[in-house]
Amino acid sequence: MAKDCTPKQSKKGRSIELPVLNGQAANGAIRKSGTARWRAAALITLNLLMIAHIIQWQIMGETVSPIEPSEAMFTIQNGAVNAGFIFFTLAILATLIFGRFVCGWGCHIVALQDLCGWMLKKIGLKPRPFRSRLLVFVPLIVALYMFVWPTVYRWFVKPANEPLIPGFTNHLITADFWATFPPVAVAIPFLFICGFLTVYFLGQKGFCTYACPYGGFFGVADKVAPGRIRVTDDCEQCGHCTATCTSNVLVHKEVKEHGMVVDPGCMKCMDCVSVCPKDALYYGFGKPASSVKSSIPRTFSLSWPEEIAAAGVFFASFIAVWDVYQLVPMLMALGIATVTTFLAMRSWKLIRSKDLSFYKFDLKSTGKIRTAGVAFLGVAVLWIGLNAHSGWVRYHEAQGTRAYESVRLPDELALAQADPGRWLTPADRQNIGESKHHLDRARSVSLFENTTALPKLAWMEFLSGDANRSAELLSEAAASQEGEPRALSLYYRGAILNRTGDHEKAIASLDRALEESPQLILARVEKGEALWQMGRKEEAVSEWNKAVAANERLALASLFLAGAAEGVGDTDSAAAYERRASQHIPRNAVFHWMLGQRLKNVGMNSLAERHFEIAGNMDPAFR
């Protein structure tokens, strides 16, 4: 594959006109790429292996952790070494030597973009590249935010005795393969937006150019790689290479000026090498792209003022949609923002220009907007309107969450009784009011239910005194959640129902929580409390024993057992349970008061009074 990196000498020069690019095409049609089918086979195989990986996890229950570069964030932040981190590290090292092969031959998003580009060409639409001076820096900026900023941030905020680099732990095997991926309902529009729409509006590699953070690192690594597409003196500047390139690289210009391709967007698809009628292009090793400074004039889709406006539109759109409804992941938000930017800037040109086309459609001619132009503006207004709506929802969600997190009342103290109002400070009351206002506003106009914000709103309702409304909202949240979030919503619902005296419904909710997450031992403690208050004391003791057996540090469960033993005159067992509980009770007035209130709720008054007294001695506010 690689040849001697010294250009071959030939009697032919390199200053020949480009017949393909200037319409002369004297040498006939461009021949088909000989590598396209091999690359397609490689990308299809990659996707089949991904599907097999998921099927194997479904059958076996555990598998190798996702081989996805984003997983490296967990290694950098938490020290969790996973398959994604290993793959990303090896891919960058390979790029430093061989150039950007991994993107062209081993990326499922590139496979999707190529498929979409192929489909568009089948219906006579060849994707045209959108060229921006500023937006090309987005991938690198996002990559630095994802993979470098966490370490920089830790440098400034970590305690003096905490290491900058976390201790590494083995996470190569996982049972929760899909934990870091969006649900299918999000994955499908993600693939449509980051595949079809970015290709249709921005060109064959639109997502790679303006959104992919991994490409941000690969592009930098490619600059210093000795492996590149190079040229011999047999090149006649026919332009077949540039016409074939799906990465929007000006191959013929770069090899003429530098003797090699220096654009970091080159993904080494090798199509240019394959179609060259003189076999003048080849892959070989030599000086890297960083050793030369390109002076090739480039044309851009926007003027400088438009570039600045486009950057503002991109940033606003990204912030508006990222994590809205707690659903839209970062990569999808980047894809949406690129499409929003294109539609906004092209609409602006449509309004201001006398003539404008898009693909084979005349949007405006001699100052008159055509039917296609009206349709384009309609799509743009709808898309940008949805962005603005998402921004409105996102603002209220963010403000509601900020106020929610500012409430300082501990959950344990709040849940000790039906009305926690006596413990709320004026600042807490203000934050609760603000949180309810913003979360309600977001919910009133939302297109989708935010299953993460809904439990927060439910908690604010409970703290403000409306336990019934809180239980209703938690029930709604659980209906649309899965896994651990669903179990927690059901647990809190059961605890609140317990405080309001609806013990039958509380038990049903707690049983569902335990079905969803058997390790949620606090649900057993709550269930035992409900059973005790219904007079089913033996069943209650059984639940508390199961809780203590699972986690002996649960002081409340041990105290409940102490109170039960004391009630039947078994003072030795009661004392033993109480001694065990005391080993795990922090010296904290709030905690002791909470224990006293919970014991009082089930009629274990003498034991409750002892903890009320301890709390009062620690802090007179609890007397």
C-alpha positions as CSV (number, residue, x, y, z in Angstrom):
1,M,0.0,0.0,0.0
2,A,2.7,2.5,1.0
3,K,5.3,3.5,-1.6
4,D,8.5,5.4,-1.4
5,C,7.7,8.9,-0.1
6,T,10.0,10.6,-2.6
7,P,7.9,11.9,-5.5
8,K,8.6,10.0,-8.7
9,Q,10.2,12.0,-11.5
10,S,8.3,12.4,-14.7
11,K,8.5,14.5,-17.9
12,K,5.1,15.7,-17.1
13,G,4.6,18.8,-15.0
14,R,1.9,19.6,-12.5
15,S,0.5,22.9,-13.9
16,I,-2.2,21.4,-16.1
17,E,-5.7,22.7,-16.1
18,L,-8.4,20.6,-14.3
19,P,-10.7,19.2,-17.0
20,V,-13.2,17.7,-14.5
21,L,-13.4,20.9,-12.5
22,N,-13.6,23.3,-15.5
23,G,-16.0,21.2,-17.5
24,Q,-13.6,19.9,-20.2
25,A,-13.4,16.3,-19.0
26,A,-11.1,15.3,-21.8
27,N,-10.1,12.0,-20.2
28,G,-13.7,10.8,-19.8
29,A,-15.8,10.0,-16.8
30,I,-14.4,9.4,-13.3
31,R,-13.8,5.7,-12.8
32,K,-15.4,4.0,-9.8
33,S,-13.6,3.8,-6.6
34,G,-11.9,0.5,-6.0
35,T,-11.8,1.0,-2.2
36,A,-15.4,2.1,-1.7
37,R,-16.8,-1.4,-1.5
38,W,-14.1,-2.5,0.9
39,R,-14.8,0.4,3.2
40,A,-18.5,-0.2,2.9
41,A,-17.9,-3.8,3.9
42,A,-15.8,-2.7,6.9
43,L,-18.4,-0.3,8.1
44,I,-21.2,-2.8,7.6
45,T,-19.2,-5.3,9.6
46,L,-18.7,-2.8,12.3
47,N,-22.4,-2.2,12.7
48,L,-23.1,-5.9,12.7
49,L,-20.6,-6.4,15.5
50,M,-22.3,-3.6,17.4
51,I,-25.6,-5.4,17.1
52,A,-24.0,-8.7,18.1
53,H,-22.5,-7.0,21.1
54,I,-26.0,-5.8,22.3
55,I,-27.5,-9.2,21.6
56,Q,-24.8,-11.0,23.6
57,W,-25.4,-8.6,26.5
58,Q,-29.2,-9.3,26.4
59,I,-28.6,-13.0,26.4
60,M,-25.7,-13.3,28.9
61,G,-26.7,-10.4,31.2
62,E,-23.2,-8.9,31.2
63,T,-20.6,-8.0,28.5
64,V,-17.6,-5.9,27.7
65,S,-18.4,-2.2,28.5
66,P,-19.4,0.0,25.5
67,I,-16.6,0.5,23.0
68,E,-17.5,4.1,22.7
69,P,-15.0,7.1,23.0
70,S,-17.4,9.0,25.3
71,E,-16.9,6.3,27.9
72,A,-13.4,7.7,28.4
73,M,-15.0,10.5,30.4
74,F,-15.7,8.1,33.2
75,T,-12.1,7.1,33.3
76,I,-10.8,10.6,33.4
77,Q,-13.4,11.8,36.0
78,N,-13.7,8.7,38.2
79,G,-10.8,6.4,37.3
80,A,-13.2,3.8,35.8
81,V,-11.1,2.0,33.1
82,N,-13.4,0.7,30.5
83,A,-13.3,-0.6,26.9
84,G,-14.2,2.9,25.5
85,F,-11.2,4.5,27.2
86,I,-8.9,1.8,25.8
87,F,-10.3,2.1,22.3
88,F,-10.1,5.9,22.3
89,T,-6.5,5.8,23.5
90,L,-5.4,3.3,20.9
91,A,-7.3,5.2,18.2
92,I,-5.5,8.4,19.0
93,L,-2.1,6.7,19.1
94,A,-2.9,5.0,15.7
95,T,-3.9,8.4,14.3
96,L,-0.6,10.0,15.4
97,I,1.2,7.5,13.2
98,F,-1.1,6.5,10.3
99,G,-3.4,9.5,10.1
100,R,-7.2,9.6,10.4
101,F,-8.1,6.1,9.4
102,V,-10.3,5.3,12.3
103,C,-12.9,7.8,11.3
104,G,-13.2,6.7,7.7
105,W,-13.1,3.0,8.3
106,G,-14.3,2.4,11.9
107,C,-17.0,4.9,12.8
108,H,-20.7,4.0,12.8
109,I,-21.7,7.7,12.4
110,V,-19.5,8.0,9.3
111,A,-21.2,4.8,8.0
112,L,-24.6,6.5,8.6
113,Q,-23.5,9.7,6.8
114,D,-22.2,7.7,3.9
115,L,-25.4,5.8,3.6
116,C,-27.4,9.0,3.7
117,G,-25.1,10.6,1.1
118,W,-25.5,7.5,-1.1
119,M,-29.3,7.6,-0.8
120,L,-29.4,11.3,-1.7
121,K,-27.3,10.8,-4.8
122,K,-29.6,8.0,-5.9
123,I,-32.4,10.5,-6.1
124,G,-30.2,13.0,-7.9
125,L,-29.1,15.2,-5.0
126,K,-25.4,15.5,-4.3
127,P,-24.7,16.9,-0.9
128,R,-22.9,20.2,-1.0
129,P,-20.4,21.2,1.7
130,F,-21.2,24.1,4.0
131,R,-17.9,25.9,4.7
132,S,-17.4,27.9,7.8
133,R,-14.2,29.5,9.3
134,L,-15.4,29.5,12.9
135,L,-17.6,26.5,13.4
136,V,-14.8,24.1,12.4
137,F,-13.4,24.8,15.9
138,V,-16.5,23.4,17.6
139,P,-15.3,19.7,17.7
140,L,-12.0,20.6,19.4
141,I,-13.6,23.0,21.9
142,V,-16.2,20.3,22.9
143,A,-13.5,17.6,23.1
144,L,-11.5,19.8,25.5
145,Y,-14.6,20.4,27.5
146,M,-15.4,16.7,27.7
147,F,-11.9,15.2,28.3
148,V,-9.7,18.0,29.6
149,W,-11.9,20.4,31.5
150,P,-12.8,17.9,34.3
151,T,-9.1,17.5,35.2
152,V,-8.5,21.2,35.1
153,Y,-11.6,21.8,37.3
154,R,-10.5,19.2,39.8
155,W,-7.1,20.9,40.0
156,F,-8.8,24.0,41.4
157,V,-11.5,22.5,43.6
158,K,-10.0,19.3,45.0
159,P,-9.0,19.1,48.7
160,A,-5.3,19.2,49.3
161,N,-5.0,15.5,50.2
162,E,-7.0,14.3,47.2
163,P,-5.0,13.2,44.1
164,L,-5.4,15.0,40.8
165,I,-5.7,11.7,38.9
166,P,-8.3,9.3,40.5
167,G,-7.3,5.8,41.4
168,F,-8.0,3.4,38.5
169,T,-10.6,0.7,38.8
170,N,-11.6,-2.1,36.5
171,H,-14.8,-1.5,34.6
172,L,-14.1,-3.6,31.5
173,I,-17.2,-5.8,32.2
174,T,-20.6,-4.4,32.8
175,A,-24.1,-5.7,33.5
176,D,-25.7,-2.3,32.7
177,F,-24.6,-1.9,29.1
178,W,-27.1,0.7,28.1
179,A,-26.7,3.0,31.2
180,T,-24.9,5.7,29.4
181,F,-26.9,5.6,26.2
182,P,-30.1,7.4,25.4
183,P,-33.4,5.5,25.2
184,V,-34.5,4.2,21.8
185,A,-37.1,7.0,21.5
186,V,-34.1,9.5,21.5
187,A,-31.6,7.3,19.6
188,I,-33.8,7.2,16.5
189,P,-34.2,11.0,16.0
190,F,-30.5,11.3,17.0
191,L,-29.5,9.1,14.1
192,F,-31.9,10.9,11.7
193,I,-30.5,14.4,12.7
194,C,-26.8,13.5,13.0
195,G,-27.0,11.3,9.9
196,F,-29.5,12.5,7.3
197,L,-30.1,16.1,8.2
198,T,-26.5,17.1,8.7
199,V,-25.6,15.4,5.4
200,Y,-28.5,17.0,3.5
201,F,-27.8,20.6,4.8
202,L,-24.0,20.6,5.5
203,G,-22.5,18.1,3.2
204,Q,-21.3,14.4,3.3
205,K,-19.3,14.8,6.5
206,G,-21.2,17.7,8.0
207,F,-21.5,16.1,11.5
208,C,-17.8,15.2,11.5
209,T,-16.7,18.7,10.5
210,Y,-18.9,20.8,12.8
211,A,-20.0,18.5,15.7
212,C,-18.0,15.4,16.4
213,P,-15.8,16.0,19.5
214,Y,-13.7,12.9,18.9
215,G,-12.9,14.2,15.5
216,G,-11.6,17.3,17.3
217,F,-8.8,15.2,18.8
218,F,-8.3,13.0,15.7
219,G,-7.9,16.2,13.5
220,V,-5.1,17.5,15.8
221,A,-3.4,14.1,15.9
222,D,-3.6,13.8,12.1
223,K,-1.6,17.0,11.7
224,V,1.5,15.3,13.1
225,A,1.0,11.9,11.5
226,P,3.7,10.9,9.0
227,G,1.2,8.7,7.1
228,R,-0.6,10.7,4.4
229,I,-2.0,10.7,0.9
230,R,0.9,11.7,-1.3
231,V,1.5,12.4,-5.0
232,T,4.0,11.6,-7.7
233,D,4.9,13.9,-10.6
234,D,2.5,11.8,-12.8
235,C,-0.3,14.0,-11.5
236,E,-2.0,15.9,-14.3
237,Q,-4.4,17.9,-12.0
238,C,-7.5,16.4,-13.6
239,G,-9.4,16.9,-10.4
240,H,-11.0,13.4,-10.2
241,C,-9.6,13.1,-6.7
242,T,-11.4,16.2,-5.4
243,A,-14.6,15.3,-7.2
244,T,-14.7,11.9,-5.5
245,C,-13.7,12.9,-2.0
246,T,-16.5,12.6,0.4
247,S,-14.7,14.6,3.1
248,N,-14.8,17.8,1.1
249,V,-11.0,18.0,0.8
250,L,-9.5,20.0,-2.1
251,V,-7.2,17.1,-2.9
252,H,-5.9,18.3,-6.3
253,K,-4.9,21.7,-4.9
254,E,-3.2,20.3,-1.8
255,V,-1.1,17.7,-3.6
256,K,-0.1,20.3,-6.1
257,E,1.1,22.8,-3.5
258,H,2.4,20.4,-0.8
259,G,2.9,17.1,-2.5
260,M,0.5,15.6,0.0
261,V,-3.0,16.1,1.5
262,V,-2.7,18.3,4.6
263,D,-6.4,18.9,5.4
264,P,-7.1,17.2,8.8
265,G,-10.6,16.4,7.5
266,C,-9.1,13.7,5.3
267,M,-10.3,10.4,6.7
268,K,-8.1,8.2,4.5
269,C,-11.0,6.7,2.7
270,M,-8.6,6.1,-0.2
271,D,-11.2,6.9,-2.9
272,C,-9.0,9.6,-4.3
273,V,-6.1,7.1,-4.7
274,S,-8.4,4.6,-6.3
275,V,-9.9,6.9,-9.0
276,C,-6.7,8.7,-10.1
277,P,-6.4,7.9,-13.8
278,K,-2.6,8.1,-13.7
279,D,-2.2,6.3,-10.4
280,A,-0.3,9.3,-9.2
281,L,-1.7,9.3,-5.6
282,Y,-0.6,6.9,-3.0
283,Y,-0.5,6.5,0.8
284,G,2.9,6.8,2.2
285,F,5.1,8.0,5.1
286,G,7.1,11.2,5.2
287,K,6.9,14.7,6.6
288,P,3.7,15.5,8.5
289,A,1.2,18.2,7.6
290,S,2.3,20.3,10.5
291,S,5.6,20.9,8.7
292,V,4.0,23.0,6.0
293,K,1.8,26.1,6.0
294,S,-1.0,26.0,3.5
295,S,-1.7,29.1,1.4
296,I,-4.4,27.6,-0.8
297,P,-7.2,30.2,-1.2
298,R,-10.5,28.9,0.1
299,T,-14.0,30.0,-0.4
300,F,-16.5,30.1,2.5
301,S,-20.2,30.0,2.6
302,L,-20.4,33.1,4.9
303,S,-18.9,36.5,5.2
304,W,-17.1,37.4,8.4
305,P,-20.1,39.3,9.9
306,E,-22.3,36.3,9.0
307,E,-19.7,33.9,10.6
308,I,-20.0,35.8,13.9
309,A,-23.7,35.7,13.7
310,A,-23.6,32.0,12.8
311,A,-21.4,31.3,15.9
312,G,-24.0,33.1,18.1
313,V,-26.9,31.1,16.5
314,F,-25.0,27.8,17.0
315,F,-24.2,28.5,20.7
316,A,-27.8,29.7,21.4
317,S,-29.3,26.6,19.7
318,F,-26.9,24.2,21.5
319,I,-27.6,25.7,25.0
320,A,-31.4,25.6,24.2
321,V,-31.6,21.9,23.3
322,W,-28.8,20.3,25.3
323,D,-30.3,18.1,28.0
324,V,-33.8,19.6,27.6
325,Y,-36.4,17.3,29.2
326,Q,-33.2,15.5,30.5
327,L,-33.3,13.6,27.2
328,V,-31.2,15.3,24.5
329,P,-27.5,14.2,24.8
330,M,-24.6,16.5,23.9
331,L,-23.9,14.9,20.5
332,M,-27.5,15.2,19.4
333,A,-27.6,18.9,20.6
334,L,-24.5,19.6,18.5
335,G,-26.1,18.0,15.5
336,I,-29.3,20.1,16.0
337,A,-27.3,23.3,16.5
338,T,-25.5,22.8,13.2
339,V,-28.8,22.3,11.3
340,T,-30.3,25.3,13.1
341,T,-27.3,27.5,12.1
342,F,-27.5,26.5,8.5
343,L,-31.3,27.1,8.3
344,A,-31.0,30.5,10.0
345,M,-28.2,31.8,7.9
346,R,-29.6,30.4,4.6
347,S,-33.0,32.0,5.5
348,W,-31.3,35.3,6.1
349,K,-29.6,35.1,2.7
350,L,-32.9,34.1,1.1
351,I,-34.5,37.3,2.5
352,R,-31.7,39.6,1.5
353,S,-30.5,38.2,-1.9
354,K,-32.0,38.5,-5.3
355,D,-31.3,35.0,-6.4
356,L,-30.7,31.9,-4.3
357,S,-30.9,28.1,-5.0
358,F,-30.5,25.0,-2.9
359,Y,-29.6,21.8,-4.7
360,K,-31.7,21.9,-7.8
361,F,-34.4,24.1,-6.3
362,D,-34.8,27.8,-7.0
363,L,-35.6,29.4,-3.7
364,K,-35.6,33.0,-5.1
365,S,-35.2,34.3,-8.6
366,T,-35.0,38.0,-9.7
367,G,-36.0,39.1,-6.3
368,K,-39.1,36.9,-6.0
369,I,-39.3,34.1,-3.5
370,R,-40.5,30.9,-5.3
371,T,-42.6,28.1,-4.0
372,A,-39.5,26.1,-3.0
373,G,-38.3,29.2,-1.1
374,V,-41.6,29.5,0.8
375,A,-41.4,25.8,1.7
376,F,-37.7,26.3,2.8
377,L,-38.7,29.3,5.0
378,G,-41.6,27.3,6.5
379,V,-39.2,24.4,7.5
380,A,-36.7,26.9,8.9
381,V,-39.4,28.8,10.9
382,L,-40.7,25.5,12.3
383,W,-37.3,24.2,13.2
384,I,-36.0,27.4,14.7
385,G,-39.4,27.8,16.6
386,L,-38.9,24.3,18.1
387,N,-35.4,25.4,19.2
388,A,-36.8,28.5,20.8
389,H,-39.5,26.5,22.5
390,S,-36.9,24.0,23.8
391,G,-34.9,27.0,25.1
392,W,-37.9,28.3,27.0
393,V,-38.5,24.9,28.6
394,R,-34.8,24.4,29.3
395,Y,-34.6,27.8,31.0
396,H,-37.4,27.0,33.4
397,E,-36.1,23.5,34.0
398,A,-32.7,24.9,34.9
399,Q,-34.0,27.6,37.2
400,G,-36.4,25.2,38.9
401,T,-33.5,22.7,39.5
402,R,-31.3,25.5,40.8
403,A,-33.9,26.5,43.4
404,Y,-34.6,22.8,44.2
405,E,-30.9,22.2,44.9
406,S,-30.8,25.3,47.1
407,V,-33.3,23.9,49.7
408,R,-31.2,22.8,52.7
409,L,-33.7,20.7,54.6
410,P,-32.4,17.1,54.8
411,D,-34.6,14.5,53.3
412,E,-34.5,12.3,56.4
413,L,-35.8,15.2,58.6
414,A,-38.5,16.2,56.1
415,L,-39.8,12.6,55.8
416,A,-40.0,12.1,59.5
417,Q,-43.5,13.5,59.7
418,A,-46.4,14.4,57.3
419,D,-45.8,18.1,57.5
420,P,-42.1,19.3,57.5
421,G,-43.1,22.9,57.5
422,R,-41.8,23.6,61.0
423,W,-38.2,23.0,59.8
424,L,-38.2,25.2,56.8
425,T,-36.2,28.4,56.9
426,P,-37.5,31.6,55.1
427,A,-34.8,30.9,52.4
428,D,-36.1,27.3,52.0
429,R,-39.6,28.5,51.5
430,Q,-38.5,31.0,48.9
431,N,-36.6,28.4,47.0
432,I,-39.5,26.0,47.2
433,G,-41.8,28.6,45.7
434,E,-39.4,29.5,42.9
435,S,-38.7,25.8,42.1
436,K,-42.4,25.0,41.9
437,H,-43.1,28.1,39.7
438,H,-40.4,27.3,37.2
439,L,-40.9,23.5,37.1
440,D,-44.7,24.0,36.7
441,R,-44.0,26.6,33.9
442,A,-41.8,24.1,32.1
443,R,-44.3,21.3,32.5
444,S,-47.2,23.4,31.2
445,V,-45.6,23.9,27.8
446,S,-43.5,20.8,27.5
447,L,-43.8,18.5,24.5
448,F,-42.4,15.6,26.5
449,E,-42.5,14.7,30.2
450,N,-39.3,15.4,32.0
451,T,-39.1,12.3,34.2
452,T,-36.1,13.7,36.1
453,A,-37.7,17.0,36.9
454,L,-41.1,15.5,37.9
455,P,-39.8,13.9,41.1
456,K,-38.2,17.2,42.0
457,L,-41.6,19.0,41.6
458,A,-43.2,16.2,43.7
459,W,-40.7,16.8,46.5
460,M,-41.3,20.6,46.4
461,E,-45.1,19.9,46.7
462,F,-44.4,17.7,49.8
463,L,-42.2,20.3,51.4
464,S,-44.9,22.9,50.8
465,G,-47.5,20.8,52.6
466,D,-49.4,19.1,49.7
467,A,-48.5,15.4,50.4
468,N,-51.4,14.1,48.2
469,R,-50.3,16.1,45.2
470,S,-46.7,14.9,45.8
471,A,-47.8,11.2,45.8
472,E,-49.7,11.8,42.5
473,L,-46.7,13.3,40.8
474,L,-44.4,10.5,42.0
475,S,-46.9,8.0,40.6
476,E,-46.8,9.8,37.2
477,A,-43.0,9.9,37.3
478,A,-42.7,6.2,38.1
479,A,-45.0,5.3,35.2
480,S,-42.6,6.7,32.7
481,Q,-39.3,5.8,34.4
482,E,-37.2,2.6,34.4
483,G,-34.6,1.0,36.7
484,E,-33.2,2.9,39.7
485,P,-35.1,6.2,39.1
486,R,-38.4,4.4,39.0
487,A,-37.5,2.5,42.2
488,L,-36.7,5.8,44.0
489,S,-39.9,7.5,42.9
490,L,-41.9,4.5,44.2
491,Y,-39.9,4.5,47.4
492,Y,-40.5,8.2,48.1
493,R,-44.2,7.8,47.2
494,G,-44.5,4.9,49.7
495,A,-42.8,6.9,52.4
496,I,-45.1,9.9,51.9
497,L,-48.2,7.7,51.8
498,N,-47.0,6.2,55.1
499,R,-46.8,9.6,56.7
500,T,-50.4,10.4,55.6
501,G,-51.7,7.1,57.0
502,D,-52.5,5.4,53.7
503,H,-50.6,2.3,54.6
504,E,-52.1,-0.1,52.1
505,K,-51.1,2.1,49.1
506,A,-47.7,2.6,50.8
507,I,-47.0,-1.1,50.9
508,A,-48.1,-1.6,47.3
509,S,-45.7,1.2,46.2
510,L,-42.8,-0.1,48.3
511,D,-43.3,-3.6,47.0
512,R,-43.0,-2.3,43.4
513,A,-39.9,-0.4,44.4
514,L,-38.3,-3.5,45.8
515,E,-39.3,-5.5,42.6
516,E,-37.5,-2.8,40.5
517,S,-34.5,-2.5,42.8
518,P,-34.1,-5.3,45.5
519,Q,-31.0,-3.5,46.9
520,L,-33.1,-0.5,48.0
521,I,-33.2,-1.6,51.6
522,L,-34.8,1.6,52.9
523,A,-38.0,0.5,51.2
524,R,-38.0,-2.6,53.5
525,V,-37.7,-0.3,56.6
526,E,-40.6,1.7,55.3
527,K,-42.7,-1.3,54.5
528,G,-42.1,-2.7,58.0
529,E,-43.3,0.6,59.5
530,A,-46.5,0.4,57.4
531,L,-47.1,-3.2,58.5
532,W,-46.5,-2.3,62.1
533,Q,-49.0,0.5,62.0
534,M,-51.6,-1.8,60.4
535,G,-51.2,-4.3,63.3
536,R,-49.3,-6.8,61.3
537,K,-46.4,-6.8,63.7
538,E,-44.8,-10.2,63.0
539,E,-44.6,-9.3,59.3
540,A,-43.1,-5.9,60.2
541,V,-40.4,-7.5,62.4
542,S,-39.6,-9.9,59.5
543,E,-39.1,-6.9,57.1
544,W,-36.8,-5.1,59.6
545,N,-34.8,-8.3,60.1
546,K,-34.3,-8.6,56.4
547,A,-33.2,-5.0,56.2
548,V,-30.6,-5.4,59.0
549,A,-29.4,-8.6,57.5
550,A,-28.8,-6.8,54.2
551,N,-27.2,-3.8,55.8
552,E,-26.4,-3.8,59.6
553,R,-25.6,-0.1,59.4
554,L,-29.3,0.8,59.1
555,A,-29.7,2.2,62.7
556,L,-33.4,2.9,62.3
557,A,-34.2,-0.7,61.4
558,S,-32.2,-1.9,64.5
559,L,-34.1,0.6,66.7
560,F,-37.4,-0.6,65.3
561,L,-36.4,-4.1,66.3
562,A,-35.3,-2.8,69.7
563,G,-38.7,-1.2,70.2
564,A,-40.5,-4.3,69.1
565,A,-38.5,-6.5,71.5
566,E,-39.1,-3.9,74.3
567,G,-42.9,-4.1,73.6
568,V,-43.0,-7.8,74.3
569,G,-40.8,-7.6,77.4
570,D,-37.6,-9.0,75.8
571,T,-35.3,-6.4,77.4
572,D,-32.1,-8.3,76.6
573,S,-32.8,-8.4,72.8
574,A,-33.9,-4.8,73.0
575,A,-30.7,-3.7,74.6
576,A,-28.6,-5.7,72.1
577,Y,-30.5,-4.1,69.1
578,E,-30.1,-0.6,70.7
579,R,-26.3,-1.2,71.2
580,R,-25.9,-2.3,67.6
581,A,-27.8,0.8,66.4
582,S,-25.7,3.2,68.5
583,Q,-22.6,2.1,66.7
584,H,-24.0,3.5,63.4
585,I,-25.7,6.7,64.6
586,P,-23.8,9.9,63.8
587,R,-23.4,12.6,66.5
588,N,-25.9,14.8,64.8
589,A,-29.0,16.4,66.4
590,V,-31.0,16.2,63.2
591,F,-30.4,12.5,62.9
592,H,-31.4,11.8,66.5
593,W,-34.5,13.9,66.2
594,M,-35.5,12.1,63.0
595,L,-35.0,8.7,64.8
596,G,-37.1,9.9,67.7
597,Q,-39.9,11.0,65.4
598,R,-39.9,7.8,63.4
599,L,-40.1,5.8,66.6
600,K,-42.9,7.9,67.9
601,N,-44.8,7.4,64.6
602,V,-45.1,3.7,65.4
603,G,-45.8,4.1,69.2
604,M,-42.4,3.3,70.5
605,N,-42.5,6.3,72.8
606,S,-40.0,5.5,75.5
607,L,-37.3,4.8,72.9
608,A,-38.3,7.9,71.0
609,E,-38.0,10.1,74.0
610,R,-34.4,9.0,74.6
611,H,-33.5,10.2,71.1
612,F,-35.5,13.5,71.4
613,E,-33.5,14.1,74.6
614,I,-30.2,13.5,72.9
615,A,-31.1,15.8,70.0
616,G,-32.1,18.5,72.5
617,N,-28.9,18.2,74.4
618,M,-26.9,18.6,71.2
619,D,-29.0,21.5,69.8
620,P,-31.5,23.4,71.9
621,A,-33.5,24.1,68.8
622,F,-34.7,20.5,68.9
623,R,-36.2,20.7,72.5
